[in-house]
Amino acid sequence: MGGKVLEYEAKTILREGRLEMLFDLVCGNLLSIAEAAIQANLSEELFRKKMQDYSK
């Protein structure tokens, strides 16, 4: 049972790291919000919200 918890936590950490990387690319004008949202498999609206929450 503990292995499944660790696997879930690892996936969460990887997803958060990927989002942070996409936020940085958008902030550096290297990627559009639309393109970043596609890469994150999120709607543009949800991506913008997560990006605003991240920058607080």
mmCIF file of the N, C-alpha and C atoms, coordinates in Angstrom:
data_MODEL
# 
_entry.id   MODEL 
# 
loop_
_atom_site.group_PDB 
_atom_site.id 
_atom_site.type_symbol 
_atom_site.label_atom_id 
_atom_site.label_alt_id 
_atom_site.label_comp_id 
_atom_site.label_asym_id 
_atom_site.label_entity_id 
_atom_site.label_seq_id 
_atom_site.pdbx_PDB_ins_code 
_atom_site.Cartn_x 
_atom_site.Cartn_y 
_atom_site.Cartn_z 
_atom_site.occupancy 
_atom_site.B_iso_or_equiv 
_atom_site.pdbx_formal_charge 
_atom_site.auth_seq_id 
_atom_site.auth_comp_id 
_atom_site.auth_asym_id 
_atom_site.auth_atom_id 
_atom_site.pdbx_PDB_model_num 
ATOM 1   N N  . MET A 1 1  ? 0.820  -1.196 0.000   1.00 0.00 ? 1  MET A N  1 
ATOM 2   C CA . MET A 1 1  ? 0.000  0.000  0.000   1.00 0.00 ? 1  MET A CA 1 
ATOM 3   C C  . MET A 1 1  ? 0.861  1.256  0.000   1.00 0.00 ? 1  MET A C  1 
ATOM 4   N N  . GLY A 1 2  ? 1.965  1.241  0.719   1.00 0.00 ? 2  GLY A N  1 
ATOM 5   C CA . GLY A 1 2  ? 2.834  2.403  0.780   1.00 0.00 ? 2  GLY A CA 1 
ATOM 6   C C  . GLY A 1 2  ? 3.444  2.763  -0.563  1.00 0.00 ? 2  GLY A C  1 
ATOM 7   N N  . GLY A 1 3  ? 3.693  1.746  -1.400  1.00 0.00 ? 3  GLY A N  1 
ATOM 8   C CA . GLY A 1 3  ? 4.250  1.996  -2.724  1.00 0.00 ? 3  GLY A CA 1 
ATOM 9   C C  . GLY A 1 3  ? 3.320  2.816  -3.593  1.00 0.00 ? 3  GLY A C  1 
ATOM 10  N N  . LYS A 1 4  ? 2.026  2.550  -3.481  1.00 0.00 ? 4  LYS A N  1 
ATOM 11  C CA . LYS A 1 4  ? 1.055  3.301  -4.279  1.00 0.00 ? 4  LYS A CA 1 
ATOM 12  C C  . LYS A 1 4  ? 1.000  4.755  -3.849  1.00 0.00 ? 4  LYS A C  1 
ATOM 13  N N  . VAL A 1 5  ? 1.125  5.006  -2.554  1.00 0.00 ? 5  VAL A N  1 
ATOM 14  C CA . VAL A 1 5  ? 1.114  6.375  -2.053  1.00 0.00 ? 5  VAL A CA 1 
ATOM 15  C C  . VAL A 1 5  ? 2.339  7.114  -2.572  1.00 0.00 ? 5  VAL A C  1 
ATOM 16  N N  . LEU A 1 6  ? 3.506  6.489  -2.504  1.00 0.00 ? 6  LEU A N  1 
ATOM 17  C CA . LEU A 1 6  ? 4.729  7.115  -2.991  1.00 0.00 ? 6  LEU A CA 1 
ATOM 18  C C  . LEU A 1 6  ? 4.675  7.360  -4.485  1.00 0.00 ? 6  LEU A C  1 
ATOM 19  N N  . GLU A 1 7  ? 4.093  6.414  -5.234  1.00 0.00 ? 7  GLU A N  1 
ATOM 20  C CA . GLU A 1 7  ? 3.967  6.586  -6.684  1.00 0.00 ? 7  GLU A CA 1 
ATOM 21  C C  . GLU A 1 7  ? 3.064  7.774  -6.993  1.00 0.00 ? 7  GLU A C  1 
ATOM 22  N N  . TYR A 1 8  ? 1.976  7.923  -6.265  1.00 0.00 ? 8  TYR A N  1 
ATOM 23  C CA . TYR A 1 8  ? 1.061  9.038  -6.467  1.00 0.00 ? 8  TYR A CA 1 
ATOM 24  C C  . TYR A 1 8  ? 1.753  10.362 -6.150  1.00 0.00 ? 8  TYR A C  1 
ATOM 25  N N  . GLU A 1 9  ? 2.502  10.401 -5.046  1.00 0.00 ? 9  GLU A N  1 
ATOM 26  C CA . GLU A 1 9  ? 3.225  11.616 -4.667  1.00 0.00 ? 9  GLU A CA 1 
ATOM 27  C C  . GLU A 1 9  ? 4.272  11.972 -5.717  1.00 0.00 ? 9  GLU A C  1 
ATOM 28  N N  . ALA A 1 10 ? 4.950  10.981 -6.256  1.00 0.00 ? 10 ALA A N  1 
ATOM 29  C CA . ALA A 1 10 ? 5.962  11.231 -7.281  1.00 0.00 ? 10 ALA A CA 1 
ATOM 30  C C  . ALA A 1 10 ? 5.314  11.819 -8.535  1.00 0.00 ? 10 ALA A C  1 
ATOM 31  N N  . LYS A 1 11 ? 4.169  11.298 -8.919  1.00 0.00 ? 11 LYS A N  1 
ATOM 32  C CA . LYS A 1 11 ? 3.468  11.830 -10.092 1.00 0.00 ? 11 LYS A CA 1 
ATOM 33  C C  . LYS A 1 11 ? 3.013  13.263 -9.842  1.00 0.00 ? 11 LYS A C  1 
ATOM 34  N N  . THR A 1 12 ? 2.563  13.556 -8.639  1.00 0.00 ? 12 THR A N  1 
ATOM 35  C CA . THR A 1 12 ? 2.135  14.914 -8.294  1.00 0.00 ? 12 THR A CA 1 
ATOM 36  C C  . THR A 1 12 ? 3.312  15.875 -8.379  1.00 0.00 ? 12 THR A C  1 
ATOM 37  N N  . ILE A 1 13 ? 4.453  15.479 -7.858  1.00 0.00 ? 13 ILE A N  1 
ATOM 38  C CA . ILE A 1 13 ? 5.652  16.323 -7.889  1.00 0.00 ? 13 ILE A CA 1 
ATOM 39  C C  . ILE A 1 13 ? 6.095  16.568 -9.327  1.00 0.00 ? 13 ILE A C  1 
ATOM 40  N N  . LEU A 1 14 ? 6.072  15.539 -10.162 1.00 0.00 ? 14 LEU A N  1 
ATOM 41  C CA . LEU A 1 14 ? 6.455  15.700 -11.562 1.00 0.00 ? 14 LEU A CA 1 
ATOM 42  C C  . LEU A 1 14 ? 5.509  16.641 -12.291 1.00 0.00 ? 14 LEU A C  1 
ATOM 43  N N  . ARG A 1 15 ? 4.208  16.503 -12.025 1.00 0.00 ? 15 ARG A N  1 
ATOM 44  C CA . ARG A 1 15 ? 3.218  17.362 -12.686 1.00 0.00 ? 15 ARG A CA 1 
ATOM 45  C C  . ARG A 1 15 ? 3.420  18.824 -12.265 1.00 0.00 ? 15 ARG A C  1 
ATOM 46  N N  . GLU A 1 16 ? 3.659  19.038 -10.974 1.00 0.00 ? 16 GLU A N  1 
ATOM 47  C CA . GLU A 1 16 ? 3.884  20.408 -10.487 1.00 0.00 ? 16 GLU A CA 1 
ATOM 48  C C  . GLU A 1 16 ? 5.146  21.000 -11.109 1.00 0.00 ? 16 GLU A C  1 
ATOM 49  N N  . GLY A 1 17 ? 6.182  20.196 -11.227 1.00 0.00 ? 17 GLY A N  1 
ATOM 50  C CA . GLY A 1 17 ? 7.422  20.667 -11.839 1.00 0.00 ? 17 GLY A CA 1 
ATOM 51  C C  . GLY A 1 17 ? 7.221  21.018 -13.303 1.00 0.00 ? 17 GLY A C  1 
ATOM 52  N N  . ARG A 1 18 ? 6.427  20.228 -13.980 1.00 0.00 ? 18 ARG A N  1 
ATOM 53  C CA . ARG A 1 18 ? 6.131  20.500 -15.391 1.00 0.00 ? 18 ARG A CA 1 
ATOM 54  C C  . ARG A 1 18 ? 5.357  21.807 -15.522 1.00 0.00 ? 18 ARG A C  1 
ATOM 55  N N  . LEU A 1 19 ? 4.372  22.020 -14.650 1.00 0.00 ? 19 LEU A N  1 
ATOM 56  C CA . LEU A 1 19 ? 3.609  23.261 -14.682 1.00 0.00 ? 19 LEU A CA 1 
ATOM 57  C C  . LEU A 1 19 ? 4.506  24.461 -14.415 1.00 0.00 ? 19 LEU A C  1 
ATOM 58  N N  . GLU A 1 20 ? 5.383  24.356 -13.440 1.00 0.00 ? 20 GLU A N  1 
ATOM 59  C CA . GLU A 1 20 ? 6.305  25.452 -13.129 1.00 0.00 ? 20 GLU A CA 1 
ATOM 60  C C  . GLU A 1 20 ? 7.176  25.783 -14.338 1.00 0.00 ? 20 GLU A C  1 
ATOM 61  N N  . MET A 1 21 ? 7.645  24.756 -15.036 1.00 0.00 ? 21 MET A N  1 
ATOM 62  C CA . MET A 1 21 ? 8.458  24.975 -16.218 1.00 0.00 ? 21 MET A CA 1 
ATOM 63  C C  . MET A 1 21 ? 7.649  25.707 -17.292 1.00 0.00 ? 21 MET A C  1 
ATOM 64  N N  . LEU A 1 22 ? 6.401  25.293 -17.494 1.00 0.00 ? 22 LEU A N  1 
ATOM 65  C CA . LEU A 1 22 ? 5.546  25.959 -18.475 1.00 0.00 ? 22 LEU A CA 1 
ATOM 66  C C  . LEU A 1 22 ? 5.272  27.404 -18.076 1.00 0.00 ? 22 LEU A C  1 
ATOM 67  N N  . PHE A 1 23 ? 5.051  27.654 -16.785 1.00 0.00 ? 23 PHE A N  1 
ATOM 68  C CA . PHE A 1 23 ? 4.845  29.032 -16.311 1.00 0.00 ? 23 PHE A CA 1 
ATOM 69  C C  . PHE A 1 23 ? 6.069  29.889 -16.640 1.00 0.00 ? 23 PHE A C  1 
ATOM 70  N N  . ASP A 1 24 ? 7.248  29.338 -16.386 1.00 0.00 ? 24 ASP A N  1 
ATOM 71  C CA . ASP A 1 24 ? 8.487  30.075 -16.655 1.00 0.00 ? 24 ASP A CA 1 
ATOM 72  C C  . ASP A 1 24 ? 8.647  30.373 -18.143 1.00 0.00 ? 24 ASP A C  1 
ATOM 73  N N  . LEU A 1 25 ? 8.284  29.425 -18.989 1.00 0.00 ? 25 LEU A N  1 
ATOM 74  C CA . LEU A 1 25 ? 8.385  29.639 -20.432 1.00 0.00 ? 25 LEU A CA 1 
ATOM 75  C C  . LEU A 1 25 ? 7.417  30.719 -20.902 1.00 0.00 ? 25 LEU A C  1 
ATOM 76  N N  . VAL A 1 26 ? 6.217  30.717 -20.332 1.00 0.00 ? 26 VAL A N  1 
ATOM 77  C CA . VAL A 1 26 ? 5.238  31.754 -20.677 1.00 0.00 ? 26 VAL A CA 1 
ATOM 78  C C  . VAL A 1 26 ? 5.741  33.117 -20.205 1.00 0.00 ? 26 VAL A C  1 
ATOM 79  N N  . CYS A 1 27 ? 6.233  33.190 -18.985 1.00 0.00 ? 27 CYS A N  1 
ATOM 80  C CA . CYS A 1 27 ? 6.733  34.463 -18.435 1.00 0.00 ? 27 CYS A CA 1 
ATOM 81  C C  . CYS A 1 27 ? 7.924  34.989 -19.229 1.00 0.00 ? 27 CYS A C  1 
ATOM 82  N N  . GLY A 1 28 ? 8.717  34.098 -19.790 1.00 0.00 ? 28 GLY A N  1 
ATOM 83  C CA . GLY A 1 28 ? 9.865  34.496 -20.590 1.00 0.00 ? 28 GLY A CA 1 
ATOM 84  C C  . GLY A 1 28 ? 9.516  34.743 -22.049 1.00 0.00 ? 28 GLY A C  1 
ATOM 85  N N  . ASN A 1 29 ? 8.231  34.736 -22.364 1.00 0.00 ? 29 ASN A N  1 
ATOM 86  C CA . ASN A 1 29 ? 7.750  34.948 -23.733 1.00 0.00 ? 29 ASN A CA 1 
ATOM 87  C C  . ASN A 1 29 ? 8.317  33.937 -24.725 1.00 0.00 ? 29 ASN A C  1 
ATOM 88  N N  . LEU A 1 30 ? 8.581  32.731 -24.247 1.00 0.00 ? 30 LEU A N  1 
ATOM 89  C CA . LEU A 1 30 ? 9.079  31.666 -25.113 1.00 0.00 ? 30 LEU A CA 1 
ATOM 90  C C  . LEU A 1 30 ? 7.960  30.722 -25.548 1.00 0.00 ? 30 LEU A C  1 
ATOM 91  N N  . LEU A 1 31 ? 6.802  30.851 -24.898 1.00 0.00 ? 31 LEU A N  1 
ATOM 92  C CA . LEU A 1 31 ? 5.663  29.983 -25.179 1.00 0.00 ? 31 LEU A CA 1 
ATOM 93  C C  . LEU A 1 31 ? 4.399  30.769 -24.892 1.00 0.00 ? 31 LEU A C  1 
ATOM 94  N N  . SER A 1 32 ? 3.409  30.615 -25.746 1.00 0.00 ? 32 SER A N  1 
ATOM 95  C CA . SER A 1 32 ? 2.142  31.320 -25.504 1.00 0.00 ? 32 SER A CA 1 
ATOM 96  C C  . SER A 1 32 ? 1.333  30.569 -24.451 1.00 0.00 ? 32 SER A C  1 
ATOM 97  N N  . ILE A 1 33 ? 0.400  31.270 -23.848 1.00 0.00 ? 33 ILE A N  1 
ATOM 98  C CA . ILE A 1 33 ? -0.476 30.626 -22.860 1.00 0.00 ? 33 ILE A CA 1 
ATOM 99  C C  . ILE A 1 33 ? -1.269 29.511 -23.523 1.00 0.00 ? 33 ILE A C  1 
ATOM 100 N N  . ALA A 1 34 ? -1.730 29.744 -24.742 1.00 0.00 ? 34 ALA A N  1 
ATOM 101 C CA . ALA A 1 34 ? -2.505 28.723 -25.457 1.00 0.00 ? 34 ALA A CA 1 
ATOM 102 C C  . ALA A 1 34 ? -1.681 27.451 -25.652 1.00 0.00 ? 34 ALA A C  1 
ATOM 103 N N  . GLU A 1 35 ? -0.423 27.616 -26.077 1.00 0.00 ? 35 GLU A N  1 
ATOM 104 C CA . GLU A 1 35 ? 0.452  26.462 -26.284 1.00 0.00 ? 35 GLU A CA 1 
ATOM 105 C C  . GLU A 1 35 ? 0.784  25.762 -24.969 1.00 0.00 ? 35 GLU A C  1 
ATOM 106 N N  . ALA A 1 36 ? 1.028  26.543 -23.937 1.00 0.00 ? 36 ALA A N  1 
ATOM 107 C CA . ALA A 1 36 ? 1.345  25.970 -22.625 1.00 0.00 ? 36 ALA A CA 1 
ATOM 108 C C  . ALA A 1 36 ? 0.158  25.197 -22.069 1.00 0.00 ? 36 ALA A C  1 
ATOM 109 N N  . ALA A 1 37 ? -1.039 25.739 -22.245 1.00 0.00 ? 37 ALA A N  1 
ATOM 110 C CA . ALA A 1 37 ? -2.239 25.060 -21.762 1.00 0.00 ? 37 ALA A CA 1 
ATOM 111 C C  . ALA A 1 37 ? -2.408 23.714 -22.457 1.00 0.00 ? 37 ALA A C  1 
ATOM 112 N N  . ILE A 1 38 ? -2.132 23.681 -23.749 1.00 0.00 ? 38 ILE A N  1 
ATOM 113 C CA . ILE A 1 38 ? -2.217 22.414 -24.488 1.00 0.00 ? 38 ILE A CA 1 
ATOM 114 C C  . ILE A 1 38 ? -1.218 21.412 -23.922 1.00 0.00 ? 38 ILE A C  1 
ATOM 115 N N  . GLN A 1 39 ? 0.015  21.862 -23.683 1.00 0.00 ? 39 GLN A N  1 
ATOM 116 C CA . GLN A 1 39 ? 1.044  20.969 -23.141 1.00 0.00 ? 39 GLN A CA 1 
ATOM 117 C C  . GLN A 1 39 ? 0.688  20.464 -21.743 1.00 0.00 ? 39 GLN A C  1 
ATOM 118 N N  . ALA A 1 40 ? -0.019 21.292 -20.974 1.00 0.00 ? 40 ALA A N  1 
ATOM 119 C CA . ALA A 1 40 ? -0.412 20.914 -19.612 1.00 0.00 ? 40 ALA A CA 1 
ATOM 120 C C  . ALA A 1 40 ? -1.723 20.132 -19.605 1.00 0.00 ? 40 ALA A C  1 
ATOM 121 N N  . ASN A 1 41 ? -2.343 20.012 -20.776 1.00 0.00 ? 41 ASN A N  1 
ATOM 122 C CA . ASN A 1 41 ? -3.627 19.325 -20.893 1.00 0.00 ? 41 ASN A CA 1 
ATOM 123 C C  . ASN A 1 41 ? -4.696 20.004 -20.025 1.00 0.00 ? 41 ASN A C  1 
ATOM 124 N N  . LEU A 1 42 ? -4.686 21.350 -20.067 1.00 0.00 ? 42 LEU A N  1 
ATOM 125 C CA . LEU A 1 42 ? -5.636 22.156 -19.308 1.00 0.00 ? 42 LEU A CA 1 
ATOM 126 C C  . LEU A 1 42 ? -6.298 23.157 -20.243 1.00 0.00 ? 42 LEU A C  1 
ATOM 127 N N  . SER A 1 43 ? -7.440 23.668 -19.840 1.00 0.00 ? 43 SER A N  1 
ATOM 128 C CA . SER A 1 43 ? -8.036 24.775 -20.583 1.00 0.00 ? 43 SER A CA 1 
ATOM 129 C C  . SER A 1 43 ? -7.180 26.011 -20.341 1.00 0.00 ? 43 SER A C  1 
ATOM 130 N N  . GLU A 1 44 ? -7.264 26.977 -21.257 1.00 0.00 ? 44 GLU A N  1 
ATOM 131 C CA . GLU A 1 44 ? -6.495 28.212 -21.065 1.00 0.00 ? 44 GLU A CA 1 
ATOM 132 C C  . GLU A 1 44 ? -6.903 28.902 -19.767 1.00 0.00 ? 44 GLU A C  1 
ATOM 133 N N  . GLU A 1 45 ? -8.204 28.890 -19.484 1.00 0.00 ? 45 GLU A N  1 
ATOM 134 C CA . GLU A 1 45 ? -8.704 29.538 -18.266 1.00 0.00 ? 45 GLU A CA 1 
ATOM 135 C C  . GLU A 1 45 ? -8.097 28.905 -17.014 1.00 0.00 ? 45 GLU A C  1 
ATOM 136 N N  . LEU A 1 46 ? -8.093 27.575 -16.955 1.00 0.00 ? 46 LEU A N  1 
ATOM 137 C CA . LEU A 1 46 ? -7.543 26.891 -15.782 1.00 0.00 ? 46 LEU A CA 1 
ATOM 138 C C  . LEU A 1 46 ? -6.027 27.089 -15.706 1.00 0.00 ? 46 LEU A C  1 
ATOM 139 N N  . PHE A 1 47 ? -5.359 27.087 -16.854 1.00 0.00 ? 47 PHE A N  1 
ATOM 140 C CA . PHE A 1 47 ? -3.913 27.323 -16.852 1.00 0.00 ? 47 PHE A CA 1 
ATOM 141 C C  . PHE A 1 47 ? -3.602 28.709 -16.300 1.00 0.00 ? 47 PHE A C  1 
ATOM 142 N N  . ARG A 1 48 ? -4.361 29.723 -16.750 1.00 0.00 ? 48 ARG A N  1 
ATOM 143 C CA . ARG A 1 48 ? -4.150 31.090 -16.258 1.00 0.00 ? 48 ARG A CA 1 
ATOM 144 C C  . ARG A 1 48 ? -4.348 31.166 -14.746 1.00 0.00 ? 48 ARG A C  1 
ATOM 145 N N  . LYS A 1 49 ? -5.401 30.490 -14.248 1.00 0.00 ? 49 LYS A N  1 
ATOM 146 C CA . LYS A 1 49 ? -5.682 30.503 -12.812 1.00 0.00 ? 49 LYS A CA 1 
ATOM 147 C C  . LYS A 1 49 ? -4.528 29.879 -12.041 1.00 0.00 ? 49 LYS A C  1 
ATOM 148 N N  . LYS A 1 50 ? -4.056 28.720 -12.499 1.00 0.00 ? 50 LYS A N  1 
ATOM 149 C CA . LYS A 1 50 ? -2.947 28.052 -11.817 1.00 0.00 ? 50 LYS A CA 1 
ATOM 150 C C  . LYS A 1 50 ? -1.680 28.912 -11.871 1.00 0.00 ? 50 LYS A C  1 
ATOM 151 N N  . MET A 1 51 ? -1.483 29.597 -12.994 1.00 0.00 ? 51 MET A N  1 
ATOM 152 C CA . MET A 1 51 ? -0.306 30.451 -13.124 1.00 0.00 ? 51 MET A CA 1 
ATOM 153 C C  . MET A 1 51 ? -0.398 31.635 -12.172 1.00 0.00 ? 51 MET A C  1 
ATOM 154 N N  . GLN A 1 52 ? -1.582 32.214 -12.022 1.00 0.00 ? 52 GLN A N  1 
ATOM 155 C CA . GLN A 1 52 ? -1.771 33.317 -11.073 1.00 0.00 ? 52 GLN A CA 1 
ATOM 156 C C  . GLN A 1 52 ? -1.541 32.832 -9.645  1.00 0.00 ? 52 GLN A C  1 
ATOM 157 N N  . ASP A 1 53 ? -2.065 31.659 -9.301  1.00 0.00 ? 53 ASP A N  1 
ATOM 158 C CA . ASP A 1 53 ? -1.871 31.101 -7.965  1.00 0.00 ? 53 ASP A CA 1 
ATOM 159 C C  . ASP A 1 53 ? -0.391 30.842 -7.692  1.00 0.00 ? 53 ASP A C  1 
ATOM 160 N N  . TYR A 1 54 ? 0.323  30.401 -8.713  1.00 0.00 ? 54 TYR A N  1 
ATOM 161 C CA . TYR A 1 54 ? 1.749  30.095 -8.578  1.00 0.00 ? 54 TYR A CA 1 
ATOM 162 C C  . TYR A 1 54 ? 2.565  31.355 -8.310  1.00 0.00 ? 54 TYR A C  1 
ATOM 163 N N  . SER A 1 55 ? 2.181  32.447 -8.956  1.00 0.00 ? 55 SER A N  1 
ATOM 164 C CA . SER A 1 55 ? 2.978  33.670 -8.844  1.00 0.00 ? 55 SER A CA 1 
ATOM 165 C C  . SER A 1 55 ? 2.694  34.461 -7.565  1.00 0.00 ? 55 SER A C  1 
ATOM 166 N N  . LYS A 1 56 ? 1.754  34.026 -6.757  1.00 0.00 ? 56 LYS A N  1 
ATOM 167 C CA . LYS A 1 56 ? 1.434  34.740 -5.499  1.00 0.00 ? 56 LYS A CA 1 
ATOM 168 C C  . LYS A 1 56 ? 2.435  34.450 -4.421  1.00 0.00 ? 56 LYS A C  1 
# 
